[in-house]
Amino acid sequence: MRKFVPAKKRVDVSPGESVRIIRELQELSQTQLSALCGIPQTTISSIENSRVNLGVERAKVLATALRCHPAVLVFPGWQLESAA
């Protein structure tokens, strides 16, 4: 069995904040992201403001549109400790 390296929390960012940060880094509006992924703009706004849970299935759809791995959205702020 493979040895796993434990992860440690680097920053305190919610999944909704990670969606907003990545969307803004790609210079997309909520409306543009909505058109790319098919999730209503109002739902994207609710996710970004932590009024609606992101969830794994939505994370997969958003990650495809944002060209990132779903774990980046679901588990923001985590980093693997370097194996020494």
N, C-alpha and C positions, 0 to 999 in steps of 0.2 A: 504494500500500500504506500502511496506517495505521502511524503511529509508536507504538511501545509504550514505556511508562515502566517501567524496571526496578523490581523489588520489592526490598525490603531486609528482613532478619530483625529483628523487634522483640524477641521473647521466645523462649526456648528451651522449647517445649512439644511433646510428642509427639502424634501423632494420637489415641492412646488417652487421653491426658490431656485433650485437647480434647473428646472425647466425654463424659468424666466431668464436666468443668467445665460444659459446656452442659446436660447432664442435671441436674446439681445446681442450676444457676441457674433451671431450670424446675421445680424441686422434684419431680422424678420419681425414684422408686427404680429400680433395675435391673429389678425385676420388672414395674413399670409400663411402662417403656420396652420391655421384651420383649413385653408384650401389645400395645403400639401398633405394633410393627414386625415381629413374628413371628420375631425372632432369639432363640434361647434365652438365658436369663439367664446361664447359665454362659459362653456365648460372649461376651456383653457384658462380663462380669467379666474374661475373658481379654484382650479388646481393651483395656479400660481399664488393665490391668496389663502391657500390651505382651508378653503371652505368645502372642498371635495377631495377625497383621497385619490391619489394618483392611480394606484392599483397596477398589477403586473401587466394586464392586457393593454391598458392605456399606455403604460410605459413602453411597451414593445412598439406600438403604433407611433408614438411621439419620437422614440429613438430612431426609427427608420426615417422619419421626416427630418429629424435634426442631425442625421448621420453620426450617431454615437451609439455606444453600447447601452442597453436598457439599465444595466447596473449603475451607470453613471447618474441616471435619474433617480433610481430607487434607493441607492445607497450613497448619497453624495457626501463628500468630505472624508472618505476613508482612504487610507493608504496602507499598502503592505509594508511591514517592517522589513528592512533589509536583512537578509540571512547572513549572519556573521560566522 
